[in-house]
Amino acid sequence: MNFDNSPPVQNDKEEKNSYDRGKLDDLQISRTDMNMLIMNYLVTEGFKEAALKFQQEAGLQEPALCSSLDERIMIREAVQNGRIPEAIAMVNTLHPELLDNDRYLYFHLQQLQLLELIRAGRAEEALAFASATLAEAGAADRNALIELERSLALLAFPDPHASPYADLLLPSHSQKIASELNAAILKMENQEYTNPKLCSLLRMILWSQSELDKHNAKYPKMTDLANATIEHPK
């Protein structure tokens, strides 16, 4: 006689791989929490005017602005507008030891300077700058070497913007380096958060979805992060 009352293994698996849509739909983030996430992003990334305006419209307390916020704003603008030597000079004034201690970040800034020369069609100057300034970093770090090779490969194309490496010339690339530099400055100042909480949350969502996909789990999947599009399983 079999006294085992446990459900079949298959049912256990099906239960683990299913979800209760009703319960999940009830899990709503509060408007206050969402507003605080947005405020944290604006302050951390250095969007001072937007943070103050959002604070007024959302009825939040005045945000705690870091002492270096104005400097970080100017540095970010310089990086994103291609004024790399100016940005480096401002960083050295604000935190003289930062770029000495983070050589990979310094390489990224110099890489942006190289890309500005390529963008302007100044091929000879670009090659001379790469040889004098970036070759040493490439020899010491394989990742830097790969990035340097991709940058110089742009010179092989009549129209670098139509090359396979055109992503290096997009505003999103300089924005990425600007955010990297911004986080490094915040770290130097011992700030609690060097990256926006919202970015960490999105990375967690992507990681969680990847883990769920590995186990063939059924769940409401965010298929478009930019528009927060969620696809419910059938």
N, C-alpha and C positions, 0 to 999 in steps of 0.2 A: 504494500500500500504506500502510495506516495503522499507524504505530508508537506511537501514543498509548496507553499502558497505564493511564492514570489512570482511576479509576472514574467513572461518570456523575455529573453534577451533582446529580441527584435523590438518589442514594445518599449523597452527602456531606451533603446537607441532612437526610436522615433520620437519619444517624449523629449529627449535631450536635444534633438535637432528641430524641434518645433517651438513656437512661441505663442504667447497669448496676446493678440493684437489689442484687445480691450485694455489690458493692464499697461501695455507700453504706451498706448495713446494717452493714458492718464498721467504719464510722466512728462510734465511740462516744466521747462525752465522758467523761473519767474522773470518778469520784465526788469526788476531791480538787478537781478544777477546778470542778465544779459547786458544791461546798461553799464554795469561795472566792468564786464569783460571788454566792452567797446572802449570805455574810458582808459582801462589799463593798456590797451593796444595803442591808443593815441598818445598817451603820456610816454610809454616806453619807447615808441618809435620816434618820438620827438615832434609830433604835430601839435604844437602849442595852441595856435589859434583855433584849430578844430576842436581840441580838448575843451577849451574855455567856452566855445560856442555850444558844444554838445552838453556841457555841464549846465548851462542856462536852460537849454531846451528840454533836457531830461529831468531838471529839478534836482540834480545831485549836489552834494557838498563840493566845494571848490577843490579841485584835484591837487594832490601833493606833488608839486612840480620840483624835479631834481634841480640842484643848483647849477648844473652844467647844461640845462636844457637849451638855452639860447645858443651856446657854443655847439652843441650837438646838431641843432637845426642848421647852423651855418656850414658845418662840416658835411652834413648830408647833402645840402644843396650844392656844395662845391663838387662833391663826388659825382652826383647825378648829372651835373652840367658839364662834366669833363674837365674841371679845373683841379686836376689831381695834385700838382705841386702846391697849390694853395691849401688844399685839404690836408696834405701831409704836414705843412708848416703849422697849421692850426692845431693839429693833433699833437705835434711836438711841443707846442706852447702849453697846451692843456695838460698833457701827460708825457713828458719827455722820454720816459722809459718804455712806453707802451709798444712802439714799433720795434724797439731794440729787443724786447722780450718775445714778441710775436712776429717772427720773421716770415711766416707763411701769410699772415695778414698783410705785412709790408709788401710781399711779393704780389699779392692780389692788387694792391693799389698801383704798384709799378706796371703791372700787366694792363690795368685800365689806361695808364698813360701811353703805353705802347699801342693799344687799340685806338686811342684818339689820333695818334700819328697815322695809323693805317687808314682810319676813317677819312682823314684829310688828304689821303693820297700821297703822303710823304714817305715813300718806300725806303729811300736811302737812309733817312733819319731814323726810321723805325728799325732797320737792321742794325745801325750803329748803336742805337739805344739798347736794343736787345743784347747785343754783344757786350757792351760796357756795363750794363746794369743788371740784366736778368740771367745771363749765362751761368753765373756762379750759383744762383739759387737752383737752376735747373740741374746742375751737376751734383748738387747736394741732396736733392729731393726728387724722387721719381715722379711724384704727383705734379710737382711744379714743372718738371720737364715735359710731361704730357700736355699740360695747359699751355706752356710756352710754344710747343710744336703746333698745337691747334691755332694759336694766335698768329704765328708766322705763316701758317698755311694759307691764311687769307690773302697774302701777297701773291699767291700763285694764280689768282682769279682776276680777270679784268674788272669784274664787278663783285667785290667782296660780299655785298649784301645778298647776292644770288648764289653764294657758295654753301657747301654743307656745314660750314662753321659760322654762318651768319648769326647764329644765336648769341655769339659773343658781342655783337654790335647792337643788340636790342637793348632798350631801356631797362628791361627786366634784369639783365646781367649786372649793370651798374647799381641798380636798386638792391640786388642781392648782396653785393660787396658793401654798399652803404649800410645795410642792416647788420652785416657781420662786424663792421667797424663800430657801429653804434652799440652793439652788445658788448664789444671789448671795452669800450669806454665805461659803460655801466658796471662791468665787472671790476675795473680798476677802482671804481668809486664805492665798491662793496655794496652795491644796490641789491636788494632782495631778489628782484627779477631782472635778468639781462635780456630775456626774450619775452614777447607778449604771451600772456596766458592763453589767448585765443589760438595762437600758432601751436602751442603745446597741445591744446585740446584737439586741434585738427590732426596733428600727427598721431595722437592716441586713437582717434577714430579710424584712421587708415590702418594702423597696426592691428586694432581689434577686428576690423573687417577682414584683414588678411588671415588672421588666426581662425576666425569663424569659417572662412572659405575653405581652409585646409581640412576642416572637419565636416564639410558639406552641410553646415547648419543653415536652417532657414531663418532669416531675420530681415527686418526692414533695412535695406542697404542704401547708403547715401552715394548716389552715382554721379552727382555733380556738386562738388564742394562750393563752387562759386555761387550757385543758385540754391544750395541746400535742397536739391532734388532727391527725394527718398522714394525708392522703388520697393513696394511691399511684395513679398513672395506670394505666388498663387496657391 
